[in-house]
Amino acid sequence: MPAMFEQLGLIGCGLMGGSFALAMKRAGLVKRVVGYSKSPTTTERARQMGVIDVEAPSALLAVSGADIVLIAVPVAATEATFRAIRHLVTANMLVMDVGSTKRDVVEAARRVLRDHLGSFVPAHPIAGKEVSGVEHADPDLYHGRQVILTPIERTQTAHLRRAQELWEALGCHVQQMSPESHDAAFAAVSHLPHMLSFALMHAIVSQPQGQNFLTLAGPGFRDFTRIAAADPKLWRDVLLANRVELIEQAKLFERSLHQLLQLAEEGKGEQLEALIEQASQARAQWHMGRKK
C-alpha cells in the first residue's frame, strides 16, 4: 500500500507525538516526519531515536510542506500553537490534536484557524503511560485503543474520513461524538478519577501517621492510586480545561459517597450491602464488555 501521507508535521515530540510518528512510520503511512518541540534537546533526541527525520526550528516550519499535522502539546498550549502555525495551514492539510479535552480545543480552533477550520479534526486517543517524554515513545501505544473524533459543522468530510482511516490503519477503534458529549463523558470516567486519586494521596500523606499507613498498603491501594503518578502539568491543564463538567461529576460523586457513609454511620448493613452489590455488578459487567 502506498504511503497515505507525504509529510507529517509533528508539533510536540513527547510520548504521544513520538509514539504517533513511530506508529505511522512502522505502518508505512508517511514518507517523512518533520518535528518541533519547545525544548531543542527533545527534538534532537527525537531525531536521534528515528522518531522524526528533520528537526524544525519552529512550529510554523514544522507545518511547512506537510499534508498532515499532529499537535501533541499540553491542552493549555493548543491555542498558542494554532496561532504559531495558522499562516501555513492549507485547505488540503489534515490537522489533528491528541488532547483529552475537546470543547476548549475546538473553541481555540474557531478563534484562530477561521477560514481553515475545516482542516482541523479534533482527536482524543485513549492511550498513555504514567511516564512522559520522547524516550518512552512506543509504536504500539495506540494499537487496540479507542480514538474519539469530535468533528464540528465546519469539519471537511474528506478530512474526517482520512482521519478515521488513518487511526484505523494504526489499529485503533474509532468513534465520533460531539465535543460537549466527549467532555462530559471523560469528566466522569477519567478526569474525576484522577482528581480522586490525587485527593486520596494528599489525605493520607498529610496525616501524622500517613507514611506509616502507606507501608501497609497492598494491591487494592496500588490499583486505585496508580493514576496519581500522572504528569502534574498535563493534569493541571486537563482539570482546569474541563472544570465545569468536572464539578458537575464531582457533585454526583459527593452525593453517592454521602449516601454510603450515612448508611455506614447508621449501621444499615443490608442497604449498604445492596449499594455495594450494585457497584460490584456494574464493574463486573463493564469489565466483561471490555474483554469482548
Beta strands, then each sheet from edge to edge (+ up, - down):
strand 1: 5-11
strand 2: 30-36
strand 3: 54-55
strand 4: 68-71
strand 5: 94-97
strand 6: 120-121
strand 7: 123-125
strand 8: 146-149
strand 9: 173-176
sheet 1: 3+ 2+ 1+ 4+ 5+ 6+
sheet 2: 7+ 8- 9-
end
